[in-house]
């Protein structure tokens, strides 16, 4: 198959449009920087906390509707023994947005945090909080890889463009406009990208449904035709696994830095909440087209298409089912429009992952741990270099796997089992302290490794109830992710309470109290962060400065 010249031209024009939007948004960012009295870092990372409701809805939704979302949903619906029952990502993300709006958006925005990890930094100090930042960084790098993998697969199928070219060119475009304007560029390009993705995907649907090679999806929903029904089935033995997957995406998404970056950049706490609720509706609507693509692919007699026999699933190409369906079940000009939808969705998620990881490293590691005295000018260069490094690492990972679902689930797994319980504990349980957080981190990670994960080749060591041997491999039937998450949360609370009791009652000498649990961490009504900064040697407390230049005052904890 020759290179699809019209398709390449269309993609180039799309990239030019996105870059143009990024340049325009960068100018808006420069104006905000001049008005911010030198606080340029907050302008770059949070859009000067001035993102409107409409733009917020677009950028929140676009962040989740990426290549992993579109290709992953279509893949799950098409794959036999999975089907629609296992492809509820739009519903799960909708649930996460609603929960985020109800419980997380307002307290985080009211306290004017820069990143999701700020409450950890304030409560636990730099060493432990630095360790807790690492899983979040890994999640964002995997997010970048997942989205770029989806775009590379689509371009290589439809345009016959080499996979490496597709991935690296797309990555370069995302890196460039993220460098230009930070969150302003990311947010305003998201408006264009989400609009294109929405229109393009829905434009492709009628052509897919009317293709003569495909039986109507109503007939194949529950009846065995060319393969098992695309609605899927849920065996009794798999119920706990299904619940586990649902909770992982429904709760774990709340602990993504990308989510909090959108709420923290909102113009007010109320705007942040409304953004979550509106995005919860929009993301369900955008999940319908990839579901229909997977259903049509499962209802198609591939012998009647140019693709021929056997089917994509038999050939092991079910990961690429969306681009294959666009390529062989729609006219060429429609498939080009379809790749525009995927490209738009991928770019909107890739830039979010880049900026999210950059925020965590520059703010919570470089500024707060490595160089507290770093100037605003220095921070600008740190942000730029980090964007490039994260982009290069994330892009490189795409060459080591061909499944967007694997990367997607792996990232969500880490977020759910390690970060989510830590975030809940530090925000909503006053008893939480560094001892509990450290033990929760160690025990939660250990349990998650021991229960295994077949998707990444991690063997099962700890056999939970219901674990069975299938084809020589142990398979867990219990909700292993939920068990790991609960182990982390319970461990945090138990050891935090135990540490408070032992130090406050004098059962352990105060010189052993490296996390200073007798001293409080608080936030003043004006949003000024306060913390005790005693060093490990027990020297007198000293004041430091927060990001706004306000002195951080030590406070005494009542031990409750």
C-alpha positions as CSV (number, residue, x, y, z in Angstrom):
1,X,0.0,0.0,0.0
2,X,1.4,3.4,-1.0
3,X,1.6,6.4,1.2
4,X,-1.8,8.1,1.7
5,X,-0.8,11.5,0.4
6,X,-4.2,13.2,1.0
7,X,-4.3,11.8,4.5
8,X,-0.7,13.1,5.2
9,X,-1.7,16.6,3.9
10,X,-4.8,16.6,6.2
11,X,-2.7,15.6,9.2
12,X,-0.1,18.3,8.4
13,X,-2.9,21.0,8.2
14,X,-4.3,19.8,11.5
15,X,-0.9,20.1,13.2
16,X,-0.4,23.6,11.7
17,X,-3.8,24.6,13.2
18,X,-2.9,23.2,16.6
19,X,0.5,24.9,16.6
20,X,-1.1,28.2,15.5
21,X,-3.6,27.9,18.4
22,X,-0.7,27.2,20.7
23,X,1.2,30.3,19.6
24,X,-1.9,32.4,20.1
25,X,-2.4,31.0,23.6
26,X,1.3,31.6,24.3
27,X,0.8,35.3,23.7
28,X,-2.1,35.3,26.2
29,X,0.2,33.5,28.6
30,X,2.9,36.3,28.2
31,X,0.3,39.0,28.9
32,X,-0.8,37.1,32.1
33,X,2.9,36.8,33.2
34,X,3.3,40.6,32.9
35,X,0.3,41.1,35.1
36,X,1.3,38.5,37.6
37,X,4.1,40.6,39.3
38,X,6.8,38.1,38.5
39,X,4.9,34.9,39.5
40,X,5.5,33.4,36.1
41,X,5.6,29.8,37.4
42,X,1.9,29.8,38.4
43,X,1.0,31.3,35.1
44,X,2.7,28.5,33.2
45,X,1.5,25.7,35.3
46,X,-2.0,26.9,36.3
47,X,-2.9,29.5,33.7
48,X,-2.8,32.2,36.5
49,X,-5.8,30.4,38.1
50,X,-8.0,32.2,35.5
51,X,-9.4,29.4,33.4
52,X,-13.1,30.0,32.6
53,X,-15.9,27.5,33.0
54,X,-16.3,26.8,29.3
55,X,-12.6,26.4,28.6
56,X,-12.3,24.3,31.8
57,X,-15.0,21.9,30.6
58,X,-13.2,21.4,27.3
59,X,-9.7,20.9,28.8
60,X,-11.0,18.6,31.5
61,X,-12.8,16.3,29.0
62,X,-10.1,16.5,26.4
63,X,-7.5,15.3,28.9
64,X,-9.3,12.0,29.4
65,X,-10.6,11.5,25.8
66,X,-7.3,10.5,24.4
67,X,-5.9,7.8,22.2
68,X,-6.1,5.3,25.0
69,X,-9.7,6.2,25.6
70,X,-10.9,6.0,22.0
71,X,-8.8,3.0,20.9
72,X,-9.1,1.3,24.2
73,X,-12.9,1.4,24.3
74,X,-13.2,0.2,20.7
75,X,-10.7,-2.6,21.4
76,X,-12.6,-3.8,24.5
77,X,-16.0,-3.8,22.8
78,X,-14.6,-5.7,19.8
79,X,-12.6,-8.3,21.8
80,X,-14.4,-11.6,22.4
81,X,-15.1,-12.5,26.0
82,X,-15.0,-8.8,26.9
83,X,-17.4,-6.6,25.0
84,X,-19.3,-3.6,26.2
85,X,-19.7,-4.9,29.7
86,X,-16.0,-4.5,30.2
87,X,-15.7,-1.2,28.2
88,X,-17.4,1.2,30.7
89,X,-14.5,3.7,30.8
90,X,-16.8,6.6,29.8
91,X,-19.1,5.8,32.8
92,X,-16.2,5.2,35.1
93,X,-14.5,8.5,34.3
94,X,-17.9,10.3,34.6
95,X,-18.2,8.9,38.1
96,X,-14.7,10.1,38.9
97,X,-15.5,13.6,37.8
98,X,-18.6,13.7,39.9
99,X,-16.7,12.4,43.0
100,X,-13.9,14.9,42.3
101,X,-16.4,17.8,42.1
102,X,-18.2,16.7,45.3
103,X,-15.2,16.0,47.5
104,X,-11.9,17.2,46.1
105,X,-12.2,20.3,43.9
106,X,-13.3,22.8,46.5
107,X,-10.9,22.0,49.3
108,X,-8.0,21.8,46.9
109,X,-8.9,25.0,45.1
110,X,-9.7,26.9,48.3
111,X,-6.2,26.2,49.7
112,X,-4.6,27.4,46.5
113,X,-2.3,24.4,46.0
114,X,0.0,24.3,43.0
115,X,-0.2,20.6,42.5
116,X,-1.9,17.6,44.0
117,X,1.2,16.7,46.0
118,X,1.3,20.0,48.0
119,X,-0.6,18.6,51.0
120,X,1.9,15.8,51.2
121,X,4.8,18.2,51.1
122,X,3.3,20.3,53.9
123,X,2.5,17.5,56.2
124,X,5.3,15.0,55.6
125,X,8.4,17.1,54.7
126,X,10.6,16.8,51.6
127,X,12.0,13.3,51.8
128,X,8.8,11.3,52.2
129,X,6.8,13.6,49.9
130,X,9.5,13.2,47.3
131,X,9.0,9.4,47.4
132,X,5.3,9.9,47.1
133,X,5.7,12.1,44.0
134,X,7.5,9.3,42.1
135,X,4.4,7.1,41.4
136,X,2.5,10.2,40.2
137,X,5.3,11.0,37.8
138,X,5.3,7.4,36.5
139,X,1.6,7.6,35.9
140,X,1.9,10.7,33.8
141,X,4.8,9.3,31.7
142,X,2.7,6.2,31.0
143,X,-0.2,8.5,30.1
144,X,1.9,10.2,27.5
145,X,3.0,6.8,26.1
146,X,-0.5,5.5,26.0
147,X,-1.8,8.4,24.0
148,X,1.0,8.5,21.5
149,X,0.8,4.7,21.0
150,X,-2.8,5.2,19.9
151,X,-2.0,7.8,17.4
152,X,1.0,5.9,16.0
153,X,-1.1,2.8,15.5
154,X,-3.8,4.8,13.7
155,X,-1.5,6.7,11.4
156,X,0.5,3.6,10.5
157,X,-2.7,1.7,9.5
158,X,-4.6,4.5,7.6
159,X,-1.7,6.6,6.2
160,X,0.8,3.8,5.7
161,X,3.2,6.1,7.5
162,X,6.0,4.4,9.4
163,X,5.0,4.0,13.1
164,X,8.2,5.7,14.4
165,X,7.6,8.8,12.2
166,X,4.0,9.1,13.3
167,X,4.9,8.9,17.0
168,X,7.9,11.2,17.0
169,X,6.3,13.9,14.8
170,X,3.2,14.0,17.0
171,X,5.3,14.1,20.2
172,X,7.3,17.0,18.8
173,X,4.2,19.0,18.0
174,X,2.8,18.5,21.5
175,X,6.2,19.3,23.2
176,X,6.5,22.5,21.1
177,X,3.2,24.1,21.9
178,X,3.4,23.0,25.6
179,X,6.7,24.8,25.8
180,X,5.3,27.9,24.2
181,X,2.4,28.7,26.6
182,X,2.1,26.1,29.4
183,X,-1.4,25.5,30.6
184,X,-2.8,28.4,28.5
185,X,-1.6,26.6,25.3
186,X,-2.8,23.2,26.6
187,X,-6.2,24.5,27.5
188,X,-7.0,26.5,24.4
189,X,-5.7,23.8,22.0
190,X,-7.9,21.4,23.9
191,X,-10.9,23.4,22.8
192,X,-10.0,22.9,19.1
193,X,-8.9,19.3,19.6
194,X,-12.1,18.2,21.5
195,X,-14.3,19.9,18.9
196,X,-12.5,18.2,16.1
197,X,-12.6,14.8,17.8
198,X,-16.3,15.1,18.6
199,X,-17.4,16.1,15.1
200,X,-15.0,13.7,13.3
201,X,-16.0,10.6,15.3
202,X,-19.7,11.2,14.9
203,X,-19.2,11.9,11.2
204,X,-17.6,8.4,10.7
205,X,-20.4,6.5,12.6
206,X,-23.1,6.5,9.9
207,X,-20.7,5.2,7.2
208,X,-19.6,2.4,9.6
209,X,-23.2,1.4,10.5
210,X,-24.3,1.4,6.8
211,X,-21.4,-0.7,5.5
212,X,-22.7,-3.7,3.6
213,X,-20.1,-6.0,5.1
214,X,-21.4,-5.5,8.6
215,X,-24.6,-7.0,10.0
216,X,-26.7,-4.6,12.0
217,X,-25.3,-4.2,15.5
218,X,-28.8,-4.8,17.0
219,X,-28.8,-8.3,15.6
220,X,-25.2,-9.1,16.8
221,X,-25.6,-7.5,20.3
222,X,-26.8,-10.7,21.9
223,X,-26.4,-13.3,19.1
224,X,-23.4,-15.2,18.0
225,X,-22.6,-14.3,14.4
226,X,-19.0,-13.8,13.2
227,X,-17.8,-13.8,16.8
228,X,-19.3,-13.6,20.2
229,X,-21.9,-10.9,20.9
230,X,-20.4,-7.5,21.3
231,X,-22.4,-6.6,24.4
232,X,-20.2,-9.1,26.1
233,X,-20.9,-11.2,29.2
234,X,-20.0,-11.3,32.8
235,X,-19.4,-14.7,34.3
236,X,-20.1,-15.3,37.9
237,X,-16.4,-15.9,38.6
238,X,-15.5,-12.5,37.0
239,X,-17.9,-10.3,39.0
240,X,-15.3,-9.3,41.5
241,X,-12.8,-8.5,38.8
242,X,-15.3,-6.3,37.0
243,X,-16.0,-4.4,40.2
244,X,-12.3,-4.1,40.8
245,X,-11.8,-2.6,37.3
246,X,-14.8,-0.2,37.8
247,X,-13.5,1.1,41.1
248,X,-10.0,1.4,39.8
249,X,-11.0,3.9,37.1
250,X,-13.9,5.4,39.0
251,X,-11.8,6.3,42.0
252,X,-8.2,6.2,40.8
253,X,-8.8,8.9,38.2
254,X,-9.4,11.4,41.1
255,X,-5.7,11.0,42.1
256,X,-4.3,12.0,38.7
257,X,-2.4,15.3,38.7
258,X,-4.0,16.1,35.4
259,X,-7.4,16.2,37.1
260,X,-6.3,18.5,39.9
261,X,-4.4,20.7,37.5
262,X,-7.7,21.6,35.9
263,X,-9.6,22.3,39.1
264,X,-6.7,24.3,40.6
265,X,-6.5,26.4,37.5
266,X,-10.2,27.3,37.6
267,X,-11.2,30.9,38.3
268,X,-12.9,29.9,41.5
269,X,-13.8,26.9,43.6
270,X,-17.4,27.0,42.3
271,X,-16.1,27.0,38.7
272,X,-13.9,24.0,39.5
273,X,-16.9,22.0,40.8
274,X,-19.1,23.0,37.8
275,X,-16.3,22.0,35.4
276,X,-16.3,18.5,36.9
277,X,-20.0,18.0,36.7
278,X,-20.3,19.2,33.1
279,X,-17.3,17.1,32.0
280,X,-19.0,14.1,33.6
281,X,-21.8,14.4,31.1
282,X,-19.7,15.3,28.0
283,X,-17.3,12.4,28.4
284,X,-20.2,9.9,28.3
285,X,-21.4,11.4,25.0
286,X,-17.9,11.2,23.6
287,X,-17.6,7.5,24.6
288,X,-20.5,6.5,22.3
289,X,-18.6,6.6,18.9
290,X,-15.8,4.2,19.9
291,X,-18.4,1.8,21.4
292,X,-20.2,1.8,18.0
293,X,-16.9,1.3,16.1
294,X,-16.1,-1.7,18.2
295,X,-19.7,-3.1,17.8
296,X,-19.6,-2.7,14.0
297,X,-16.2,-4.4,13.8
298,X,-17.5,-7.3,15.8
299,X,-20.5,-7.5,13.4
300,X,-18.4,-7.5,10.2
301,X,-17.7,-10.4,7.9
302,X,-14.1,-9.4,7.2
303,X,-14.0,-11.9,4.3
304,X,-16.1,-9.4,2.4
305,X,-13.6,-6.5,2.9
306,X,-10.2,-5.9,1.4
307,X,-8.8,-6.9,4.8
308,X,-9.7,-10.5,4.1
309,X,-9.5,-13.5,6.3
310,X,-8.9,-14.3,9.1
311,X,-10.4,-11.5,11.3
312,X,-8.2,-8.9,13.1
313,X,-8.7,-10.8,16.4
314,X,-7.4,-14.0,15.0
315,X,-4.4,-12.2,13.5
316,X,-3.8,-10.6,16.9
317,X,-4.5,-7.1,15.6
318,X,-7.5,-6.3,17.8
319,X,-5.5,-3.5,19.4
320,X,-5.8,-1.6,16.1
321,X,-9.4,-2.3,15.5
322,X,-10.5,1.3,15.3
323,X,-8.0,2.3,12.6
324,X,-8.7,-1.0,10.8
325,X,-12.5,-0.3,10.9
326,X,-12.0,3.2,9.6
327,X,-9.6,2.0,6.8
328,X,-11.7,-0.9,5.5
329,X,-15.3,0.0,6.4
330,X,-15.5,3.6,5.4
331,X,-14.5,5.6,2.2
332,X,-10.9,6.9,2.2
333,X,-11.9,10.5,2.8
334,X,-13.9,9.5,5.8
335,X,-11.0,7.4,7.2
336,X,-8.8,10.6,6.9
337,X,-11.4,12.5,9.0
338,X,-11.3,9.6,11.5
339,X,-7.6,9.9,11.9
340,X,-8.1,13.6,12.5
341,X,-10.3,12.7,15.4
342,X,-7.8,10.3,16.9
343,X,-4.9,12.8,16.3
344,X,-6.9,15.5,18.1
345,X,-7.8,13.3,21.0
346,X,-4.2,12.1,21.4
347,X,-2.7,15.6,21.3
348,X,-5.2,16.8,23.9
349,X,-4.1,14.1,26.3
350,X,-0.4,14.1,25.5
351,X,0.1,17.7,26.3
352,X,-1.8,17.3,29.6
353,X,0.5,14.4,30.6
354,X,3.5,16.5,29.7
355,X,2.4,19.5,31.7
356,X,1.2,17.3,34.6
357,X,4.6,15.5,35.0
358,X,6.4,18.8,34.6
359,X,4.3,20.4,37.4
360,X,5.1,17.6,39.8
361,X,8.8,17.7,39.1
362,X,9.4,21.4,38.9
363,X,7.2,22.3,41.9
364,X,7.4,19.4,44.3
365,X,10.9,18.1,43.6
366,X,13.1,20.8,42.2
367,X,11.7,23.9,43.9
368,X,10.8,22.3,47.3
369,X,13.5,19.7,47.6
370,X,16.5,20.3,45.4
371,X,16.7,24.1,45.2
372,X,14.4,26.1,47.4
373,X,16.1,29.3,46.5
374,X,15.5,28.8,42.7
375,X,14.6,32.0,41.0
376,X,11.5,32.5,38.8
377,X,13.8,32.7,35.7
378,X,15.5,29.4,36.7
379,X,12.1,27.7,37.2
380,X,11.1,28.6,33.7
381,X,14.1,26.7,32.3
382,X,13.5,23.8,34.6
383,X,9.9,23.6,33.3
384,X,11.1,23.7,29.7
385,X,13.7,21.0,30.1
386,X,11.3,18.8,32.0
387,X,8.7,19.0,29.3
388,X,11.2,17.9,26.7
389,X,12.6,15.0,28.9
390,X,9.1,13.7,29.8
391,X,8.1,13.8,26.1
392,X,11.2,11.9,25.1
393,X,10.9,9.2,27.8
394,X,7.1,8.8,27.2
395,X,7.6,8.5,23.4
396,X,10.4,5.9,23.8
397,X,8.1,3.7,25.9
398,X,5.7,3.3,23.0
399,X,8.2,1.1,21.2
400,X,8.0,-1.6,23.9
401,X,4.3,-2.5,23.8
402,X,1.5,-2.5,21.3
403,X,-1.5,-2.3,23.6
404,X,-2.9,1.0,24.7
405,X,-5.1,-0.9,27.2
406,X,-2.0,-2.3,29.1
407,X,-0.5,1.2,29.5
408,X,-3.8,2.7,30.4
409,X,-4.6,0.1,33.1
410,X,-1.1,0.1,34.5
411,X,-1.1,3.8,35.0
412,X,-4.6,3.8,36.6
413,X,-3.6,0.8,38.8
414,X,-0.6,2.7,40.3
415,X,-2.8,5.8,40.8
416,X,-5.6,3.8,42.5
417,X,-3.6,1.5,44.8
418,X,-0.9,3.9,46.0
419,X,-1.8,7.6,45.4
420,X,-5.6,7.6,45.9
421,X,-5.5,6.2,49.5
422,X,-2.7,8.6,50.4
423,X,-4.6,11.6,49.0
424,X,-7.8,10.6,50.9
425,X,-5.9,10.2,54.1
426,X,-4.0,13.4,54.0
427,X,-7.0,15.5,53.0
428,X,-9.8,14.0,55.2
429,X,-8.2,12.3,58.2
430,X,-6.5,14.7,60.7
431,X,-4.8,11.8,62.4
432,X,-2.6,11.1,59.3
433,X,1.1,11.7,59.7
434,X,4.4,10.7,58.1
435,X,4.8,7.4,59.9
436,X,1.4,6.2,58.6
437,X,2.1,7.5,55.1
438,X,5.5,5.8,55.0
439,X,4.1,2.4,56.2
440,X,1.1,2.7,53.9
441,X,3.5,3.3,50.9
442,X,5.7,0.3,51.8
443,X,2.9,-2.2,52.6
444,X,0.6,-1.1,49.8
445,X,3.3,-1.4,47.2
446,X,4.4,-4.8,48.6
447,X,0.9,-6.2,48.6
448,X,0.3,-5.0,45.1
449,X,3.5,-6.6,43.8
450,X,2.8,-9.9,45.6
451,X,-0.8,-10.3,44.3
452,X,0.6,-10.2,40.8
453,X,-0.5,-8.7,37.5
454,X,-0.6,-11.0,34.4
455,X,-1.0,-8.0,32.0
456,X,2.6,-7.0,32.7
457,X,4.0,-10.5,33.5
458,X,4.1,-10.0,37.3
459,X,3.7,-13.5,38.8
460,X,1.2,-14.2,41.6
461,X,3.0,-14.8,44.9
462,X,0.2,-14.0,47.4
463,X,-2.8,-16.1,46.6
464,X,-6.1,-14.4,47.6
465,X,-9.3,-16.4,48.0
466,X,-10.5,-17.6,44.6
467,X,-7.1,-17.7,42.9
468,X,-7.0,-20.5,40.3
469,X,-4.5,-22.1,37.9
470,X,-5.4,-21.5,34.3
471,X,-3.1,-22.7,31.5
472,X,-0.2,-23.0,33.9
473,X,-0.7,-19.4,35.2
474,X,-2.2,-18.4,38.5
475,X,-5.2,-16.0,38.0
476,X,-6.6,-13.9,40.8
477,X,-10.4,-13.8,40.9
478,X,-10.5,-11.5,44.0
479,X,-10.5,-7.7,43.6
480,X,-6.7,-7.4,44.0
481,X,-6.6,-3.7,43.3
482,X,-9.2,-2.9,45.8
483,X,-7.5,-5.1,48.4
484,X,-4.2,-3.3,47.8
485,X,-5.8,0.1,48.0
486,X,-7.6,-0.7,51.2
487,X,-4.4,-2.2,52.7
488,X,-2.7,1.1,51.9
489,X,-5.4,3.2,53.5
490,X,-5.9,1.1,56.6
491,X,-2.1,0.9,57.1
492,X,-1.9,4.7,56.9
493,X,-4.6,5.3,59.5
494,X,-3.5,2.5,61.9
495,X,0.2,3.5,62.0
496,X,-0.6,7.2,62.1
497,X,-2.8,6.7,65.1
498,X,-0.2,4.4,66.7
499,X,2.6,6.9,66.3
500,X,0.5,9.7,67.7
501,X,-0.4,7.6,70.7
502,X,3.1,6.5,71.5
503,X,4.8,9.9,71.1
504,X,2.1,11.9,72.8
505,X,2.0,9.5,75.8
506,X,5.7,9.5,76.1
507,X,6.1,5.8,75.3
508,X,8.8,6.7,72.8
509,X,11.4,9.5,73.3
510,X,10.8,12.7,71.4
511,X,14.2,12.6,69.8
512,X,13.0,9.6,67.8
513,X,10.2,11.7,66.3
514,X,11.6,12.4,62.9
515,X,8.3,13.4,61.4
516,X,7.4,15.8,64.4
517,X,3.9,14.5,64.9
518,X,3.5,16.8,67.9
519,X,3.5,19.7,65.6
520,X,0.7,20.7,63.3
521,X,0.4,21.4,59.7
522,X,-2.3,23.9,58.8
523,X,-3.6,26.3,56.2
524,X,-4.7,29.8,57.2
525,X,-8.0,31.3,56.0
526,X,-6.1,33.3,53.4
527,X,-4.6,30.1,51.9
528,X,-1.2,30.6,53.4
529,X,0.6,27.3,53.9
530,X,2.0,26.7,57.4
531,X,4.3,24.0,58.6
532,X,6.9,23.2,61.1
533,X,10.4,22.9,59.7
534,X,12.3,21.3,62.5
535,X,15.2,19.3,61.2
536,X,15.9,15.7,62.1
537,X,18.5,16.7,64.7
538,X,15.9,18.5,66.8
539,X,17.1,22.0,66.2
540,X,14.8,25.0,66.7
541,X,12.1,25.5,64.2
542,X,12.8,27.9,61.5
543,X,10.6,29.7,59.0
544,X,10.7,29.1,55.3
545,X,8.8,30.8,52.5
546,X,6.0,29.4,50.5
547,X,5.5,30.0,46.8
548,X,3.9,33.4,47.3
549,X,6.8,34.5,49.5
550,X,4.8,34.3,52.7
551,X,6.7,33.0,55.8
552,X,5.7,29.5,56.9
553,X,5.0,29.6,60.6
554,X,5.4,26.6,62.9
555,X,2.3,25.6,64.8
556,X,1.7,23.3,67.7
557,X,-0.4,20.3,67.3
558,X,-3.0,19.4,70.0
559,X,-2.3,15.7,69.5
560,X,-6.0,14.9,68.7
